[in-house]
Amino acid sequence: MFDLIFKKIEINMREIGHGDVSVNKNMKFLVKIFYNLLLDCENYHKKDENSKINFLSKILTLDKNDIKNNKYINIIRYFDKYHAFCVDLPLDNVLKGDLNFNYK
């Protein structure tokens, strides 16, 4: 899936008129950012609340006032609950297609 996405980005850049050097440079940059994001997501559940807020503020384009309005906290709680759901999900349920997301 990732290969298809990056291939489509590369094709679009070439259609816009970017040359080989520019496309290669930009694609290296995008791939590096993408894999750094994946590494951060992999360790997300180990982070404390402030680290999660900093991580989400880099990724999402929410206003700094949203921290006061608990939007970040609500997003963090959702991801924590979703992580617990994914970890606790039995493989048999996945194979059967029984994926009911229940909050704990």
C-alpha positions as CSV (number, residue, x, y, z in Angstrom):
1,M,0.0,0.0,0.0
2,F,2.8,2.4,0.9
3,D,4.6,1.7,-2.4
4,L,1.4,2.6,-4.3
5,I,1.0,5.8,-2.4
6,F,4.6,6.9,-2.9
7,K,4.5,5.9,-6.6
8,K,1.4,8.0,-7.1
9,I,3.1,11.0,-5.4
10,E,6.1,10.5,-7.6
11,I,3.9,10.4,-10.8
12,N,2.0,13.5,-9.8
13,M,5.3,15.4,-9.2
14,R,6.5,14.4,-12.6
15,E,3.2,15.4,-14.2
16,I,3.5,18.9,-12.5
17,G,6.9,19.2,-14.2
18,H,9.5,18.5,-11.6
19,G,12.7,17.0,-12.9
20,D,14.4,13.8,-11.9
21,V,16.7,15.4,-9.4
22,S,13.9,17.4,-7.7
23,V,11.6,14.3,-7.6
24,N,14.3,12.1,-6.1
25,K,15.2,14.7,-3.5
26,N,11.6,15.3,-2.5
27,M,10.7,11.6,-2.4
28,K,13.7,10.9,-0.1
29,F,12.5,13.6,2.2
30,L,8.9,12.3,2.2
31,V,9.9,8.7,2.8
32,K,12.2,9.8,5.7
33,I,9.3,11.8,7.3
34,F,6.9,9.0,6.8
35,Y,9.1,6.3,8.5
36,N,10.0,8.7,11.3
37,L,6.3,9.1,11.9
38,L,5.8,5.3,11.9
39,L,8.5,5.0,14.5
40,D,6.9,7.6,16.7
41,C,3.6,5.9,16.3
42,E,5.1,2.6,17.2
43,N,6.3,4.0,20.6
44,Y,3.2,6.1,21.1
45,H,1.7,3.9,23.8
46,K,4.8,4.2,26.0
47,K,4.8,8.0,26.1
48,D,3.4,10.1,29.0
49,E,0.5,12.5,28.4
50,N,2.8,15.6,27.7
51,S,4.8,13.7,25.2
52,K,1.6,12.5,23.5
53,I,0.4,16.1,23.3
54,N,3.7,17.3,21.8
55,F,3.6,14.4,19.3
56,L,0.0,15.2,18.2
57,S,0.7,18.9,18.0
58,K,3.5,18.2,15.5
59,I,1.3,15.9,13.5
60,L,-2.1,17.6,13.7
61,T,-2.8,21.2,12.8
62,L,-4.7,22.0,16.0
63,D,-4.5,25.5,17.5
64,K,-2.5,25.9,20.8
65,N,-5.8,27.0,22.4
66,D,-7.1,23.5,21.7
67,I,-4.9,22.2,24.5
68,K,-7.0,24.3,26.9
69,N,-10.2,23.1,25.4
70,N,-9.2,19.4,26.0
71,K,-9.2,18.5,22.3
72,Y,-5.8,17.0,22.5
73,I,-6.7,15.1,25.7
74,N,-9.8,13.7,24.0
75,I,-7.8,12.6,21.0
76,I,-5.2,11.0,23.3
77,R,-7.9,9.1,25.2
78,Y,-9.4,7.9,21.9
79,F,-6.0,6.6,20.7
80,D,-5.3,5.0,24.1
81,K,-8.7,3.2,24.0
82,Y,-8.2,2.1,20.4
83,H,-4.7,0.8,21.2
84,A,-6.2,-1.3,24.1
85,F,-8.9,-2.5,21.7
86,C,-6.3,-3.6,19.1
87,V,-4.1,-5.3,21.7
88,D,-7.0,-7.2,23.4
89,L,-8.6,-8.2,20.1
90,P,-8.4,-12.0,19.7
91,L,-7.2,-13.3,16.4
92,D,-10.3,-15.5,15.9
93,N,-12.4,-12.3,16.0
94,V,-10.3,-10.7,13.2
95,L,-10.6,-13.8,11.0
96,K,-14.4,-13.9,11.5
97,G,-14.7,-10.2,10.9
98,D,-16.2,-9.5,14.3
99,L,-14.6,-6.2,15.1
100,N,-16.8,-4.4,17.6
101,F,-15.0,-1.4,19.1
102,N,-16.2,-1.2,22.7
103,Y,-14.7,1.4,25.0
104,K,-13.2,0.0,28.3
